[in-house]
Amino acid sequence: MKKNIPLILYFSLATFTYADNWPHWRGPNHDGVSAEKGLPGEWSEEKNIA
């Protein structure tokens, strides 16, 4: 029975790590292109700073 405890814990805790709808690397098409419009193309210390 003691040998089965780590196995039981592994499978019971593995169900909590399931995640859905994670964003893909570099966007939904994996190309690094954004569909957003009107984004700034350059930044400086005075311009386009939030």
N, C-alpha and C positions, 0 to 999 in steps of 0.2 A: 504494500500500500504506500509506503514512504517513497518508493520509486515513481509512483504515479502522480504525486502531488505537484512536482514542477511541471509536468506535462499538462495537468488539469489547469494549473494557474496560467500557463502560457496560452492555452486556447481560450480560457475565459477572459483574460485581459486583452487578447488580440481582437476581440469583437469591439472593444472600446476605441481602437485605433482606426476604425474605418472612417473615411472621410469622403464626401461627395462634392462635386462641383468645384474642384480646385482649379485656379487659372493655369493655363498652359505656359510653358516657357516661351517667351517672346510673342505672346498673344495667341488668339484662337487658331490662327493659320500658321503658327510657328515661323513667321517671316519678319517679325519686329516692326510691322507697319500698323500704325494707329488709324482708326476710322474717324477719329475726332477731327473737327474743323476749327480753325482759328487759334491753334496753339502757337506759342512764340517759337521762333526759329533761332533766336540768339538771346543771351543773357549777359548782363553786366552788373556792376555793383549798384547801379541806380535804376536799371531797367529790367522789367519782368521778374521782380522779386516779390514773393508772397509775404 
